[in-house]
Amino acid sequence: METNINQLSFDENGLIPAIIQNFKTGEVLTLAYMNETSLNKTLQTGETWFFSRKRQQLWNKGETSGNKQIVKNISYDCDADSLLVQVNPTGPACHTGNDTCFFQTLFSDEIQTRNVIHQLAKKVSERKQQPVDGSYTTYLFTEGIDKVLKKVGEEASEVIIGAKNHDKQEVTWEIADLTYHTLVLMELLEVTVEDIKKELYGRHIAKEGNKNE
């Protein structure tokens, strides 16, 4: 697809701020700057390229660390003077080793749970790759798929019982248990959260105008 960057508004230094966001989770990873050259290289290579204001040179994210950012989508704001770059990261975005540069909290009045499914799926995957003694998740992987299937069945039944009792707290608790054990099963079968999201999107979101949805 042909891309025309002439519609963008670069500042007096020839730069435009670029917010980098995890394409799958929506988590904001970092804020960097691009000039026309780095933006063109980003478009050409499918990886993020930035302009360092401190070093006054181009840099490719992950060139030395290996923590690349594979570009999935680039959009710009209503004034065309900032970019939103959505990426699939292959490693941490921050030089500190954190997934995001925004890991320090200045103010918060509520626990953020938006990414909890992705975070839990990641932790489950880590337990499979790196077993931990005493971990329940490690125990499930050790026992194998029959044990996991049994737990999924048990939790599904308990969701039904809670619903029949019209007990919101019980249903919430049991659905959480069912979700966790389903994620373990998904990891065993190499089914990702993204696979499920795409399937749901295809069934319920993409079918615009379907009166049966």
Protein Blocks (a to p, Z undefined) as FASTA:
>chain_A
ZZdfklpccdfkopacdddddfknopafbdcdddfklmmmmmmnopacdddfklopacde
hklnopacddfbdcddfkopaccdddddfbdfbfnopabfblccfbdcbdcfklmmmmmm
mmmmmmmmmccehiaklmmmmnommlmmmmmmmmmmmmmmmmmnopaklmmmmmmmmmmm
mmmmmmmnopafklmmmmmmmmmmmmghiakZZ
